[in-house]
């Protein structure tokens, strides 16, 4: 079972989806800006990625600045809550296959899962 957390307006997300499809993989597409993962799902995704919440943040987003997420005193749970409330903060795309996941930046990272 393949899943892509996708933003169709993002070129890297579109390229990653195209790369999957070129390899005969039709993933479940989650439009995460419309249906963001909850905190538990995000923690699971982070575990599959093997990264900390801070590493999944899009630091150029307005919400990052407005919430002062650069401040290192924010706990992992604080960062996860911010991503759930403001899904634009979640780096994209994320591709999940079973117990592993990769960020599609660059899109070729998805080849690690194929």
C-alpha positions as CSV (number, residue, x, y, z in Angstrom):
1,X,0.0,0.0,0.0
2,X,1.4,3.3,-1.1
3,X,0.3,6.7,0.1
4,X,1.4,10.2,-1.0
5,X,0.7,13.3,1.1
6,X,0.3,15.5,-1.9
7,X,-0.2,19.2,-2.8
8,X,-1.1,19.4,-6.5
9,X,0.1,23.0,-6.6
10,X,3.6,22.0,-5.7
11,X,5.9,21.0,-8.6
12,X,8.0,18.6,-6.5
13,X,4.8,16.9,-5.3
14,X,3.5,16.6,-8.9
15,X,6.9,15.2,-10.0
16,X,7.0,12.7,-7.2
17,X,3.5,11.5,-8.1
18,X,4.5,11.2,-11.7
19,X,7.6,9.2,-10.9
20,X,5.5,6.7,-8.9
21,X,3.0,6.4,-11.7
22,X,5.8,5.9,-14.2
23,X,6.8,2.9,-12.1
24,X,3.3,1.5,-12.2
25,X,2.4,2.6,-8.7
26,X,-1.0,4.2,-8.1
27,X,-0.7,5.5,-4.5
28,X,-3.6,6.6,-2.3
29,X,-3.5,10.4,-2.7
30,X,-4.0,12.4,0.5
31,X,-4.6,16.1,-0.2
32,X,-3.1,16.9,3.2
33,X,-4.1,20.6,3.0
34,X,-7.7,19.6,2.8
35,X,-7.5,16.6,5.2
36,X,-4.4,17.1,7.4
37,X,-3.2,14.2,9.4
38,X,-4.0,14.3,13.1
39,X,-1.2,14.3,15.7
40,X,-1.1,10.5,16.1
41,X,-0.9,10.0,12.3
42,X,1.8,12.7,12.1
43,X,3.9,11.0,14.8
44,X,3.6,7.7,12.9
45,X,4.7,9.4,9.7
46,X,7.7,11.0,11.5
47,X,8.7,7.6,12.9
48,X,8.6,6.1,9.4
49,X,10.6,9.0,8.0
50,X,13.1,8.7,10.9
51,X,13.2,12.5,11.5
52,X,12.3,14.9,14.2
53,X,9.2,17.2,13.9
54,X,11.4,20.2,13.4
55,X,12.9,18.6,10.3
56,X,9.5,18.3,8.7
57,X,8.7,22.0,9.1
58,X,8.5,24.4,6.1
59,X,10.5,27.3,7.5
60,X,9.5,29.7,4.8
61,X,5.8,29.7,5.6
62,X,4.1,32.7,7.3
63,X,2.8,30.5,10.1
64,X,6.4,29.4,11.0
65,X,7.2,33.1,11.6
66,X,3.9,34.0,13.2
67,X,4.1,31.1,15.7
68,X,7.8,31.8,16.3
69,X,8.6,28.1,15.6
70,X,12.3,29.0,15.2
71,X,12.4,29.2,19.0
72,X,14.0,26.0,20.1
73,X,12.0,25.9,23.4
74,X,9.0,24.5,21.5
75,X,8.6,20.8,22.3
76,X,8.1,18.1,19.6
77,X,4.4,18.0,20.6
78,X,4.1,21.8,20.2
79,X,5.6,21.5,16.7
80,X,3.3,18.6,15.8
81,X,0.3,20.5,17.1
82,X,1.3,23.5,14.9
83,X,1.6,21.3,11.8
84,X,-1.9,19.8,12.5
85,X,-3.4,23.2,12.9
86,X,-1.4,24.7,10.0
87,X,-0.8,21.9,7.5
88,X,1.0,24.3,5.1
89,X,3.9,23.9,7.6
90,X,4.3,20.2,6.7
91,X,7.1,19.6,4.2
92,X,5.9,17.9,1.0
93,X,5.5,15.5,-0.6
94,X,5.7,12.5,1.8
95,X,5.5,9.1,0.3
96,X,4.7,6.1,2.6
97,X,5.0,2.4,1.8
98,X,4.4,0.1,4.7
99,X,6.7,0.9,7.6
100,X,8.9,3.3,5.6
101,X,8.5,6.8,4.2
102,X,10.6,9.4,2.3
103,X,10.3,13.0,1.5
104,X,10.0,13.6,-2.2
105,X,12.6,16.4,-2.1
106,X,14.1,15.6,-4.6
107,X,11.4,13.4,-6.2
108,X,14.0,10.7,-6.9
109,X,14.1,10.0,-3.1
110,X,11.0,7.9,-3.7
111,X,13.1,5.4,-5.7
112,X,14.5,4.2,-2.3
113,X,11.0,2.7,-1.6
114,X,10.6,1.0,-5.0
